[in-house]
Amino acid sequence: MMRVSRAFVVAALACALLASGCQKETPVEGAVDSAKDALDMREHEKLKDAGEEAKEAIDDAVEGVKDAVEGN
């Protein structure tokens, strides 16, 4: 049962990471977005901030799962 839970968590995290990386932007678009982010001027700022926080949480969870699997 525990192995199934870990496998499910890893699969869910992998899907979330893949979904978050679908949109590609040019370096100029990235620079403009970064500047607008710093000034809180992006469209749908709160939603984008929530998405960024969710991505960070997923990244942290992935590291935790890796550490647990490796026995750290």
C-alpha positions in Angstrom: 0.0 0.0 0.0 2.8 2.4 0.8 4.5 1.8 -2.5 1.3 2.5 -4.4 1.0 5.8 -2.5 4.5 6.9 -3.3 4.1 5.9 -7.0 0.9 7.9 -7.2 2.6 10.9 -5.6 5.5 10.8 -7.9 3.3 10.4 -11.0 1.0 13.2 -9.9 4.0 15.5 -9.3 5.5 14.6 -12.7 2.3 15.4 -14.5 2.0 18.8 -12.7 5.6 19.6 -13.6 5.0 18.7 -17.2 1.9 20.8 -17.4 3.6 23.8 -15.9 6.3 23.8 -18.5 4.1 23.8 -21.6 4.2 27.5 -22.5 7.5 28.7 -24.0 8.4 32.3 -24.1 11.2 34.2 -25.9 13.9 35.9 -23.9 12.3 39.3 -24.5 8.9 38.1 -23.3 10.6 36.7 -20.2 12.4 40.0 -19.5 9.1 41.9 -19.9 7.3 39.5 -17.7 10.0 39.7 -15.1 9.9 43.4 -15.1 6.1 43.5 -14.8 6.3 40.8 -12.1 8.7 43.0 -10.0 6.3 45.9 -10.4 3.1 43.8 -9.8 1.8 44.9 -13.2 1.1 41.6 -14.9 -2.3 40.6 -16.1 -4.0 38.3 -13.5 -1.1 39.0 -11.1 -2.7 37.1 -8.1 -3.4 34.1 -10.2 0.1 34.0 -11.6 1.6 34.4 -8.2 -0.5 31.5 -6.9 0.7 29.4 -9.8 4.3 30.3 -9.1 3.9 29.4 -5.4 2.2 26.1 -6.3 5.2 25.3 -8.6 7.6 26.0 -5.8 5.6 23.8 -3.5 5.6 21.0 -6.0 9.4 21.4 -6.5 9.9 21.1 -2.7 7.6 18.1 -2.6 9.6 16.4 -5.4 12.8 17.0 -3.5 11.2 15.5 -0.4 10.1 12.4 -2.3 13.6 12.0 -3.7 15.1 12.3 -0.3 12.6 9.8 1.1 13.3 7.3 -1.7 17.1 7.7 -1.2 16.7 7.3 2.6 18.0 10.8 3.6 
